Amino acid sequence: MADAGLFRDHFAGRTVVVTGAARGIGLGIATAFAGAGADVIMVDRDDQVRQAAEDGRAAGLRLTAVPADVTRESDVAAVFDRVAELTGRLDVLINNAGVITINELEHTSLDDFNRVLAVNTTAAFLTARAALPLLRQGDGGVILNAASGQARQGFIYTPAYAASKFGIVGMSQSLAKELAPANIRVNCYCPGIVRTEMWAYNDREWGRRLGDYRPGELIEEWIDDIPLGRPAEVDDVANLLLFLASDAAVYITGQAINIDGGMFMN
Ligand code: NAD
């Protein structure tokens, strides 16, 4: 688990919503905030989120699963109705759900392209808008949006993903300006490479040559370029988010922070 010790009880009494929380980075984030005392609402379209919350509760964490597809406006509305019922407040919204498609341009369908934009960018607009009444009720709020190293530079064979991640950074800057008077801070986190199911899925799905690359070779090439010499652990990302959501970061808004072992230095 991420080092909640640094933030022990810091989030007690606060409510945190994490999307894409059934597995991977989102599960790590949800667990880290619960470990730091928060009531965490875990949102995911995968029903596996119920078991993940159950497992955490068995370990004494305050986790509640709310299954939902964050690209659906009605699902998103239902999530925040449920949050209002459960805790009656919202302090931190983490838009972490994301998907990737890796393919050559001529094999990328419009449906694939639109699906990536819908989950990675449009859903964060839907959740932020639906969360606003609850966020405004407190004396400050935080929105954290998952971007990526691909918000710094587009990688090969991922045009939709790169577009979605550059897009989320622009949207976050705009919202940071609009919501600053309400003391709602909006920032992005930009992981480099984290070995999660997102990559395993793509290895299975696109386990064939892409241009000159053998299956699985692309990700290894990207990892070889990381100055700190390893991919990120989920906890590396969770630790950044604990900080960005904490009272130690009250003067940080409108930023996209790299958490990538030095892959990008801009
Ligand atoms: P993952 O595939 O392991 O998990 C993503 C989760 O999002 C899954 O549980 C999935 O069910 C959920 N999800 C997808 N679409 C959804 C929808 N419409 N509604 C609700 N839930 C949905 O991915 P991950 O590696 O943990 O990535 C988490 C975030 O971090 C993503 O936004 C991703 O783009 C970003 N990111 C990941 C990496 C990496 O290397 N893994 C690098 C940079 C950024």
Residues whose N, C-alpha, C, O or C-beta is under 5 A from the ligand:
A	BS01	NAD	G20 A21 A22 R23 G24 I25 G26 V43 D44 R45 D46 A68 D69 V70 T71 N96 A97 G98 V99 V119 A146 A147 S148 G149 P191 G192 I193 V194 T196 E197 M198
